[in-house]
Amino acid sequence: MSEVIDYAKAGVDIVKADAFVEKIKMLVPSTHNQNVVQGIGGFAALYKLAEDRMLASCTDGVGTKLKLAQEMNQHYGVGIDLVAMCVNDLLCVGAKPLFFLDYMAFGKLNTQVSEELIAGMVDGCKQSGMALIGGETAEMPGMYQQDEYDLAGFSVGDLNPQDMYKEENMQEGDVLLGIASSGFHSNGYSLVRKLVKEGELAIKKDLLTPTRIYVNLVKSLKESFPQAILAMAHITGGGIHNIPRISEKFDYQINAWPKLSELPEVFRVIADRASLPQEELYRTFNMGVGLVLLVKKNQAENMQRALQNIGEKCWRLGHIEKGHGEIHFNS
């Protein structure tokens, strides 16, 4: 029997990370004023500027996918990843993306690598309709090895309070639709890298597929189906367990998820080598779904059909019921 290699054995403790977030939720609010509408715990923070306008902001990185990019000397894609990991979170609060800033830290500045990273960020910002308006580049010998670097991104959007996703508009039976990812996106790579052999260049190339940016698709859906989308969840670290971040007043009945046979081969390779129980597999990786939409039950079928008509892979994952923010994976 092959050894089970899970996220914890790869050096990542999801439970500890969740506990840390709960602890800082008790500390950080001491800095808030009456304009903070939503802080830690959501996909993006919300700050009220006026009665009819709020700013949404979020920050993220690319994780240890960077190690793979550095090993393969392919950096453009992780520039796109950096933007995607931030801007997809903005979508989940109903915000329109405005602008982006980056932070790059190098052991020793390599201008060719940094230009490639920026070019990827520019591509991601163009896909998102955002302006790349600033950033910071640090050279930190002793902190990083000469050929190492780290990235962080910061995105800001705005929205009218009436465009916020609200719990009072959600009802039992409303449907969860899953939109296809472009790959593993930017989560689970501490484990993924342990499961890939040194000479498997084709697999490593597949694993560097950039995170998909959903801005234009979401905009199109909102134009075609006004008021139909009730909430969204960006499926990143924690996999399927990102869905309950939509609301703690409902439970999430997941009755289906893409089958491995429907996904790119790299998913099957990694899933087979990890030998994880199903729940752990779906808690670690996105398993083919990058964005989940909560849709009014009377419009879900039409939206799914419309998505399929434009060649979009979409799955009816399940529905919501009154509850306490728990997820029930019945597949």
HELIX and SHEET records of a PDB file:
HELIX    1   1 ILE A   14  LEU A   27  1                                  14    
HELIX    2   2 VAL A   28  THR A   31  5                                   4    
HELIX    3   3 LYS A   65  MET A   72  1                                   8    
HELIX    4   4 TYR A   76  LEU A   91  1                                  16    
HELIX    5   5 THR A  111  SER A  128  1                                  18    
HELIX    6   6 PRO A  161  ASP A  163  5                                   3    
HELIX    7   7 GLU A  167  ASN A  169  5                                   3    
HELIX    8   8 TYR A  189  VAL A  192  1                                   4    
HELIX    9   9 ARG A  193  LEU A  195  5                                   3    
HELIX   10  10 LEU A  201  LEU A  207  1                                   7    
HELIX   11  11 VAL A  215  SER A  224  1                                  10    
HELIX   12  12 GLY A  239  ILE A  246  5                                   8    
HELIX   13  13 LEU A  260  GLU A  262  5                                   3    
HELIX   14  14 GLU A  265  ALA A  274  1                                  10    
HELIX   15  15 GLN A  278  THR A  284  1                                   7    
HELIX   16  16 ALA A  300  ASN A  309  1                                  10    
SHEET    1   A 6 VAL A  36  GLN A  38  0                                        
SHEET    2   A 6 ALA A  45  ALA A  50 -1                                        
SHEET    3   A 6 ARG A  53  ASP A  60 -1                                        
SHEET    4   A 6 TYR A 149  LEU A 159 -1                                        
SHEET    5   A 6 LYS A  96  PHE A 106 -1                                        
SHEET    6   A 6 ALA A 131  GLU A 139  1                                        
SHEET    1   B 6 ILE A 229  HIS A 234  0                                        
SHEET    2   B 6 VAL A 289  VAL A 295 -1                                        
SHEET    3   B 6 VAL A 175  ALA A 180 -1                                        
SHEET    4   B 6 CYS A 314  LYS A 322 -1                                        
SHEET    5   B 6 PHE A 250  ILE A 254 -1                                        
SHEET    6   B 6 ILE A 327  PHE A 329  1                                        
END                                                                             
